[in-house]
Amino acid sequence: MATRDVPAGYRQLQDAVTKARGRTLNAQLNEQNRQNVTAQLDFERPPRGRGGVEAALAAVGDVCFRAT
């Protein structure tokens, strides 16, 4: 996924996963290089939580690749 504000998008997605009662498998935010901020968030969400997580993904930025 690509976004202009990685830390804010990262937190927004974490919040959406939590609200959907999902399970976070891996969460890493790397801000060591301010010119290349990266994040990784691996999660599982229950089927009923799909709408909130999908809406957060759309709001955060452009999805370049998604594994389902």
Jmol script that loads the backbone (N, CA, C; Angstrom):
load data "model"
ATOM      1  N   MET A   1       0.837  -1.158   0.000  1.00  0.00           N
ATOM      2  CA  MET A   1       0.000   0.000   0.000  1.00  0.00           C
ATOM      3  C   MET A   1       0.884   1.223   0.000  1.00  0.00           C
ATOM      4  N   ALA A   2       0.431   2.260  -0.606  1.00  0.00           N
ATOM      5  CA  ALA A   2       1.181   3.511  -0.663  1.00  0.00           C
ATOM      6  C   ALA A   2       0.349   4.624  -0.032  1.00  0.00           C
ATOM      7  N   THR A   3       0.988   5.422   0.818  1.00  0.00           N
ATOM      8  CA  THR A   3       0.309   6.521   1.489  1.00  0.00           C
ATOM      9  C   THR A   3       1.296   7.647   1.760  1.00  0.00           C
ATOM     10  N   ARG A   4       0.808   8.848   1.893  1.00  0.00           N
ATOM     11  CA  ARG A   4       1.683   9.995   2.153  1.00  0.00           C
ATOM     12  C   ARG A   4       2.130  10.054   3.615  1.00  0.00           C
ATOM     13  N   ASP A   5       1.264   9.655   4.539  1.00  0.00           N
ATOM     14  CA  ASP A   5       1.564   9.727   5.973  1.00  0.00           C
ATOM     15  C   ASP A   5       1.554   8.317   6.550  1.00  0.00           C
ATOM     16  N   VAL A   6       2.685   7.657   6.514  1.00  0.00           N
ATOM     17  CA  VAL A   6       2.773   6.259   6.935  1.00  0.00           C
ATOM     18  C   VAL A   6       2.400   6.067   8.409  1.00  0.00           C
ATOM     19  N   PRO A   7       2.955   6.861   9.356  1.00  0.00           N
ATOM     20  CA  PRO A   7       2.593   6.634  10.760  1.00  0.00           C
ATOM     21  C   PRO A   7       1.093   6.792  11.037  1.00  0.00           C
ATOM     22  N   ALA A   8       0.466   7.787  10.444  1.00  0.00           N
ATOM     23  CA  ALA A   8      -0.973   7.999  10.666  1.00  0.00           C
ATOM     24  C   ALA A   8      -1.786   6.863  10.049  1.00  0.00           C
ATOM     25  N   GLY A   9      -1.422   6.448   8.849  1.00  0.00           N
ATOM     26  CA  GLY A   9      -2.130   5.348   8.208  1.00  0.00           C
ATOM     27  C   GLY A   9      -1.956   4.049   8.962  1.00  0.00           C
ATOM     28  N   TYR A  10      -0.770   3.829   9.466  1.00  0.00           N
ATOM     29  CA  TYR A  10      -0.466   2.641  10.258  1.00  0.00           C
ATOM     30  C   TYR A  10      -1.359   2.588  11.501  1.00  0.00           C
ATOM     31  N   ARG A  11      -1.440   3.709  12.205  1.00  0.00           N
ATOM     32  CA  ARG A  11      -2.290   3.753  13.403  1.00  0.00           C
ATOM     33  C   ARG A  11      -3.767   3.579  13.046  1.00  0.00           C
ATOM     34  N   GLN A  12      -4.194   4.172  11.937  1.00  0.00           N
ATOM     35  CA  GLN A  12      -5.589   4.055  11.512  1.00  0.00           C
ATOM     36  C   GLN A  12      -5.945   2.597  11.211  1.00  0.00           C
ATOM     37  N   LEU A  13      -5.054   1.897  10.532  1.00  0.00           N
ATOM     38  CA  LEU A  13      -5.307   0.486  10.240  1.00  0.00           C
ATOM     39  C   LEU A  13      -5.289  -0.369  11.506  1.00  0.00           C
ATOM     40  N   GLN A  14      -4.348  -0.075  12.412  1.00  0.00           N
ATOM     41  CA  GLN A  14      -4.318  -0.807  13.690  1.00  0.00           C
ATOM     42  C   GLN A  14      -5.639  -0.623  14.436  1.00  0.00           C
ATOM     43  N   ASP A  15      -6.140   0.602  14.480  1.00  0.00           N
ATOM     44  CA  ASP A  15      -7.406   0.877  15.160  1.00  0.00           C
ATOM     45  C   ASP A  15      -8.562   0.123  14.507  1.00  0.00           C
ATOM     46  N   ALA A  16      -8.589   0.079  13.172  1.00  0.00           N
ATOM     47  CA  ALA A  16      -9.662  -0.623  12.467  1.00  0.00           C
ATOM     48  C   ALA A  16      -9.617  -2.121  12.756  1.00  0.00           C
ATOM     49  N   VAL A  17      -8.433  -2.698  12.803  1.00  0.00           N
ATOM     50  CA  VAL A  17      -8.298  -4.126  13.109  1.00  0.00           C
ATOM     51  C   VAL A  17      -8.774  -4.402  14.539  1.00  0.00           C
ATOM     52  N   THR A  18      -8.393  -3.532  15.467  1.00  0.00           N
ATOM     53  CA  THR A  18      -8.820  -3.689  16.860  1.00  0.00           C
ATOM     54  C   THR A  18     -10.336  -3.589  16.984  1.00  0.00           C
ATOM     55  N   LYS A  19     -10.935  -2.595  16.345  1.00  0.00           N
ATOM     56  CA  LYS A  19     -12.395  -2.421  16.397  1.00  0.00           C
ATOM     57  C   LYS A  19     -13.125  -3.592  15.763  1.00  0.00           C
ATOM     58  N   ALA A  20     -12.520  -4.217  14.750  1.00  0.00           N
ATOM     59  CA  ALA A  20     -13.132  -5.370  14.094  1.00  0.00           C
ATOM     60  C   ALA A  20     -12.905  -6.655  14.881  1.00  0.00           C
ATOM     61  N   ARG A  21     -12.226  -6.526  16.014  1.00  0.00           N
ATOM     62  CA  ARG A  21     -11.873  -7.680  16.855  1.00  0.00           C
ATOM     63  C   ARG A  21     -10.964  -8.651  16.108  1.00  0.00           C
ATOM     64  N   GLY A  22     -10.075  -8.058  15.305  1.00  0.00           N
ATOM     65  CA  GLY A  22      -9.105  -8.850  14.565  1.00  0.00           C
ATOM     66  C   GLY A  22      -7.903  -9.176  15.435  1.00  0.00           C
ATOM     67  N   ARG A  23      -6.998  -9.926  14.861  1.00  0.00           N
ATOM     68  CA  ARG A  23      -5.797 -10.342  15.579  1.00  0.00           C
ATOM     69  C   ARG A  23      -4.581  -9.847  14.815  1.00  0.00           C
ATOM     70  N   THR A  24      -3.727  -9.085  15.492  1.00  0.00           N
ATOM     71  CA  THR A  24      -2.510  -8.581  14.887  1.00  0.00           C
ATOM     72  C   THR A  24      -1.423  -9.639  15.001  1.00  0.00           C
ATOM     73  N   LEU A  25      -0.853 -10.017  13.861  1.00  0.00           N
ATOM     74  CA  LEU A  25       0.194 -11.031  13.826  1.00  0.00           C
ATOM     75  C   LEU A  25       1.581 -10.397  13.858  1.00  0.00           C
ATOM     76  N   ASN A  26       1.738  -9.263  13.199  1.00  0.00           N
ATOM     77  CA  ASN A  26       3.021  -8.565  13.135  1.00  0.00           C
ATOM     78  C   ASN A  26       2.732  -7.082  12.935  1.00  0.00           C
ATOM     79  N   ALA A  27       3.390  -6.250  13.720  1.00  0.00           N
ATOM     80  CA  ALA A  27       3.204  -4.805  13.606  1.00  0.00           C
ATOM     81  C   ALA A  27       4.557  -4.119  13.768  1.00  0.00           C
ATOM     82  N   GLN A  28       5.020  -3.482  12.695  1.00  0.00           N
ATOM     83  CA  GLN A  28       6.310  -2.800  12.734  1.00  0.00           C
ATOM     84  C   GLN A  28       6.200  -1.468  12.014  1.00  0.00           C
ATOM     85  N   LEU A  29       6.693  -0.427  12.663  1.00  0.00           N
ATOM     86  CA  LEU A  29       6.769   0.900  12.068  1.00  0.00           C
ATOM     87  C   LEU A  29       8.226   1.328  12.117  1.00  0.00           C
ATOM     88  N   ASN A  30       8.817   1.602  10.963  1.00  0.00           N
ATOM     89  CA  ASN A  30      10.233   1.969  10.870  1.00  0.00           C
ATOM     90  C   ASN A  30      10.336   3.422  10.416  1.00  0.00           C
ATOM     91  N   GLU A  31      10.732   4.296  11.338  1.00  0.00           N
ATOM     92  CA  GLU A  31      10.874   5.719  11.041  1.00  0.00           C
ATOM     93  C   GLU A  31      12.327   6.176  11.145  1.00  0.00           C
ATOM     94  N   GLN A  32      13.266   5.242  11.086  1.00  0.00           N
ATOM     95  CA  GLN A  32      14.676   5.606  11.219  1.00  0.00           C
ATOM     96  C   GLN A  32      15.146   6.513  10.086  1.00  0.00           C
ATOM     97  N   ASN A  33      14.684   6.262   8.886  1.00  0.00           N
ATOM     98  CA  ASN A  33      15.030   7.098   7.740  1.00  0.00           C
ATOM     99  C   ASN A  33      13.793   7.925   7.398  1.00  0.00           C
ATOM    100  N   ARG A  34      13.823   9.210   7.719  1.00  0.00           N
ATOM    101  CA  ARG A  34      12.650  10.071   7.518  1.00  0.00           C
ATOM    102  C   ARG A  34      12.263  10.199   6.045  1.00  0.00           C
ATOM    103  N   GLN A  35      13.183   9.895   5.127  1.00  0.00           N
ATOM    104  CA  GLN A  35      12.892   9.952   3.693  1.00  0.00           C
ATOM    105  C   GLN A  35      12.249   8.657   3.184  1.00  0.00           C
ATOM    106  N   ASN A  36      12.286   7.613   4.026  1.00  0.00           N
ATOM    107  CA  ASN A  36      11.764   6.313   3.618  1.00  0.00           C
ATOM    108  C   ASN A  36      11.122   5.617   4.819  1.00  0.00           C
ATOM    109  N   VAL A  37      10.006   6.144   5.281  1.00  0.00           N
ATOM    110  CA  VAL A  37       9.283   5.562   6.411  1.00  0.00           C
ATOM    111  C   VAL A  37       8.487   4.373   5.892  1.00  0.00           C
ATOM    112  N   THR A  38       8.612   3.242   6.589  1.00  0.00           N
ATOM    113  CA  THR A  38       7.902   2.029   6.181  1.00  0.00           C
ATOM    114  C   THR A  38       7.165   1.423   7.366  1.00  0.00           C
ATOM    115  N   ALA A  39       6.174   0.630   7.054  1.00  0.00           N
ATOM    116  CA  ALA A  39       5.420  -0.077   8.091  1.00  0.00           C
ATOM    117  C   ALA A  39       4.972  -1.411   7.536  1.00  0.00           C
ATOM    118  N   GLN A  40       4.811  -2.350   8.440  1.00  0.00           N
ATOM    119  CA  GLN A  40       4.254  -3.647   8.080  1.00  0.00           C
ATOM    120  C   GLN A  40       3.221  -4.005   9.133  1.00  0.00           C
ATOM    121  N   LEU A  41       2.036  -4.374   8.681  1.00  0.00           N
ATOM    122  CA  LEU A  41       0.966  -4.765   9.584  1.00  0.00           C
ATOM    123  C   LEU A  41       0.307  -6.013   9.007  1.00  0.00           C
ATOM    124  N   ASP A  42       0.557  -7.140   9.641  1.00  0.00           N
ATOM    125  CA  ASP A  42      -0.058  -8.405   9.247  1.00  0.00           C
ATOM    126  C   ASP A  42      -1.151  -8.705  10.255  1.00  0.00           C
ATOM    127  N   PHE A  43      -2.337  -9.013   9.755  1.00  0.00           N
ATOM    128  CA  PHE A  43      -3.462  -9.229  10.667  1.00  0.00           C
ATOM    129  C   PHE A  43      -4.459 -10.217  10.090  1.00  0.00           C
ATOM    130  N   GLU A  44      -5.285 -10.734  10.970  1.00  0.00           N
ATOM    131  CA  GLU A  44      -6.437 -11.557  10.600  1.00  0.00           C
ATOM    132  C   GLU A  44      -7.660 -10.841  11.141  1.00  0.00           C
ATOM    133  N   ARG A  45      -8.706 -10.874  10.383  1.00  0.00           N
ATOM    134  CA  ARG A  45      -9.941 -10.254  10.846  1.00  0.00           C
ATOM    135  C   ARG A  45     -11.086 -11.241  10.681  1.00  0.00           C
ATOM    136  N   PRO A  46     -12.052 -11.186  11.582  1.00  0.00           N
ATOM    137  CA  PRO A  46     -13.199 -12.072  11.442  1.00  0.00           C
ATOM    138  C   PRO A  46     -14.062 -11.623  10.256  1.00  0.00           C
ATOM    139  N   PRO A  47     -14.835 -12.529   9.678  1.00  0.00           N
ATOM    140  CA  PRO A  47     -15.656 -12.165   8.517  1.00  0.00           C
ATOM    141  C   PRO A  47     -16.561 -10.952   8.755  1.00  0.00           C
ATOM    142  N   ARG A  48     -17.087 -10.806   9.947  1.00  0.00           N
ATOM    143  CA  ARG A  48     -17.980  -9.678  10.232  1.00  0.00           C
ATOM    144  C   ARG A  48     -17.244  -8.345  10.304  1.00  0.00           C
ATOM    145  N   GLY A  49     -15.942  -8.372  10.501  1.00  0.00           N
ATOM    146  CA  GLY A  49     -15.179  -7.138  10.617  1.00  0.00           C
ATOM    147  C   GLY A  49     -14.660  -6.610   9.297  1.00  0.00           C
ATOM    148  N   ARG A  50     -15.055  -7.215   8.209  1.00  0.00           N
ATOM    149  CA  ARG A  50     -14.507  -6.863   6.904  1.00  0.00           C
ATOM    150  C   ARG A  50     -14.773  -5.410   6.512  1.00  0.00           C
ATOM    151  N   GLY A  51     -15.986  -4.933   6.704  1.00  0.00           N
ATOM    152  CA  GLY A  51     -16.360  -3.594   6.261  1.00  0.00           C
ATOM    153  C   GLY A  51     -15.498  -2.497   6.847  1.00  0.00           C
ATOM    154  N   GLY A  52     -15.260  -2.534   8.147  1.00  0.00           N
ATOM    155  CA  GLY A  52     -14.467  -1.503   8.801  1.00  0.00           C
ATOM    156  C   GLY A  52     -13.013  -1.513   8.362  1.00  0.00           C
ATOM    157  N   VAL A  53     -12.450  -2.686   8.212  1.00  0.00           N
ATOM    158  CA  VAL A  53     -11.054  -2.805   7.791  1.00  0.00           C
ATOM    159  C   VAL A  53     -10.928  -2.389   6.328  1.00  0.00           C
ATOM    160  N   GLU A  54     -11.856  -2.795   5.486  1.00  0.00           N
ATOM    161  CA  GLU A  54     -11.823  -2.411   4.072  1.00  0.00           C
ATOM    162  C   GLU A  54     -11.952  -0.895   3.922  1.00  0.00           C
ATOM    163  N   ALA A  55     -12.808  -0.282   4.715  1.00  0.00           N
ATOM    164  CA  ALA A  55     -12.975   1.170   4.662  1.00  0.00           C
ATOM    165  C   ALA A  55     -11.692   1.877   5.098  1.00  0.00           C
ATOM    166  N   ALA A  56     -11.035   1.358   6.122  1.00  0.00           N
ATOM    167  CA  ALA A  56      -9.779   1.955   6.591  1.00  0.00           C
ATOM    168  C   ALA A  56      -8.693   1.816   5.529  1.00  0.00           C
ATOM    169  N   LEU A  57      -8.625   0.666   4.873  1.00  0.00           N
ATOM    170  CA  LEU A  57      -7.643   0.478   3.801  1.00  0.00           C
ATOM    171  C   LEU A  57      -7.860   1.493   2.682  1.00  0.00           C
ATOM    172  N   ALA A  58      -9.110   1.702   2.312  1.00  0.00           N
ATOM    173  CA  ALA A  58      -9.419   2.656   1.243  1.00  0.00           C
ATOM    174  C   ALA A  58      -9.092   4.088   1.656  1.00  0.00           C
ATOM    175  N   ALA A  59      -9.292   4.402   2.928  1.00  0.00           N
ATOM    176  CA  ALA A  59      -9.055   5.768   3.412  1.00  0.00           C
ATOM    177  C   ALA A  59      -7.566   6.080   3.564  1.00  0.00           C
ATOM    178  N   VAL A  60      -6.769   5.083   3.866  1.00  0.00           N
ATOM    179  CA  VAL A  60      -5.353   5.299   4.152  1.00  0.00           C
ATOM    180  C   VAL A  60      -4.550   5.590   2.894  1.00  0.00           C
ATOM    181  N   GLY A  61      -4.799   4.869   1.828  1.00  0.00           N
ATOM    182  CA  GLY A  61      -4.008   5.093   0.622  1.00  0.00           C
ATOM    183  C   GLY A  61      -4.382   4.136  -0.488  1.00  0.00           C
ATOM    184  N   ASP A  62      -3.460   3.942  -1.412  1.00  0.00           N
ATOM    185  CA  ASP A  62      -3.683   3.092  -2.570  1.00  0.00           C
ATOM    186  C   ASP A  62      -3.129   1.700  -2.320  1.00  0.00           C
ATOM    187  N   VAL A  63      -3.960   0.692  -2.508  1.00  0.00           N
ATOM    188  CA  VAL A  63      -3.531  -0.699  -2.348  1.00  0.00           C
ATOM    189  C   VAL A  63      -2.792  -1.119  -3.610  1.00  0.00           C
ATOM    190  N   CYS A  64      -1.552  -1.545  -3.453  1.00  0.00           N
ATOM    191  CA  CYS A  64      -0.750  -2.002  -4.579  1.00  0.00           C
ATOM    192  C   CYS A  64      -0.779  -3.511  -4.712  1.00  0.00           C
ATOM    193  N   PHE A  65      -0.931  -4.210  -3.593  1.00  0.00           N
ATOM    194  CA  PHE A  65      -0.971  -5.663  -3.576  1.00  0.00           C
ATOM    195  C   PHE A  65      -1.654  -6.094  -2.296  1.00  0.00           C
ATOM    196  N   ARG A  66      -2.500  -7.106  -2.389  1.00  0.00           N
ATOM    197  CA  ARG A  66      -3.166  -7.627  -1.194  1.00  0.00           C
ATOM    198  C   ARG A  66      -3.249  -9.135  -1.290  1.00  0.00           C
ATOM    199  N   ALA A  67      -2.830  -9.822  -0.249  1.00  0.00           N
ATOM    200  CA  ALA A  67      -2.962 -11.280  -0.169  1.00  0.00           C
ATOM    201  C   ALA A  67      -4.240 -11.589   0.616  1.00  0.00           C
ATOM    202  N   THR A  68      -5.081 -12.457   0.085  1.00  0.00           N
ATOM    203  CA  THR A  68      -6.325 -12.784   0.787  1.00  0.00           C
ATOM    204  C   THR A  68      -6.329 -14.206   1.265  1.00  0.00           C
TER     205      THR A  68
END
end "model"
wireframe off; spacefill off
backbone 0.3
color backbone group
